[in-house]
């Protein structure tokens, strides 16, 4: 970006602020210039090798892209209201407009939804999925007689008399759902894989009646499809008020057949790895599923909620618990997106913070393995508390998911070490995984430990560092891993977490978060330097048919 453009947009931002009230003026003049916010996102072209696909399957890919594009206007409605109203807030400033697009609204998803347009108030906790003037109490009272208010697949709106009512998604978004369904049905006719065609048909039906379970079952039943698509109302992250409402999103995916075969091989080791977990026997008595369904894909399109703020690099679906109980879940590793984050973010962070003589141990293969085994590691460990009173998730409440993510990180490293020791992993070394993991921790805690996941990453960092797994050279400000100490510390942390989980020890987890979930001052100083280096925080995409099929 040229310097002249930066200056121009800074001037535009000041002009925009001048039009607003006094109180907002002082808040906004401190805000970073809008272009620097946009520049936090490195741009990546989403492509994939499609040469193994038949002409019909290539046409399927095109149709799926057109189908998931229908999720964009829907998510705008769910999160903000209309896209054009949101973009008008930019007042003609190009950088502001772009940042509103990236965030699907005027709130910064990388900064805890802080408003970045002067005059815009805080983001409503329920986004636009509930009336903005509704209180939790009003909702609970109304939901007692109308359970549909809590449905995943309804918008909550006010009726003419002011009472709360619901609009089913397939009605609220009839036009988009029908358009997407038509594309899915067209794709079903062309698909080379009959099971995929069945899924597409059922998913099209689901979009027209809000009944997704049959399509989720069909999705789990298909195994050999070279193409995949995730489409519809899926995750409930956008509903910070109650977590009831699913947001619309879409991914179009090309399966990496080689990687997927390699991944499938490791599933056989899971029972053994569970038995070998470095914790007392009662905490590893459960039997892990051996039918872990883990595959690698190139993602060629992100739509709706998936294309906002920080981008997902691994998907674990479906969320329907009945389908999970019967079929398990499928984990999808988004290889090209992982590589993009590695190249654009991890490599420069490692350059800045990892000791020069260990830099060669930071590599994409190790990063991909760490990501992949994180997913597998969710299947190991303990799901129900030892007192027999319920699940770990229930006992640990709002800290449950952060601790489970932390567990997956360290148990994933434990698994990789085991597989190297057995000669099942070759081509790299555990040193690569450890060093790359450390660089990954810097990436994760770079933006502080404000939320539960940030705290969990800090606990990992502090716990490992306290045990000598790595140390900072005060002269250079760079960190070196002590590989032997790292192995021991990873095992000790795994044992600590598994025990907290098995004991359902809510107080213990809270204490750990309070004590170790903080960024040490010397680390904060190093992390602050990263912003000065202009290292991106996340990625945005050039994507679509013209990117994927440049011969058009
Ligand atoms: Zn995870």
Boltz pocket constraint, residues with backbone or C-beta under 6 A from the ligand:
constraints:
  - pocket:
      binder: B
      contacts: [[A, 374], [A, 375], [A, 378], [A, 404], [A, 405], [A, 408]]
      max_distance: 6.0
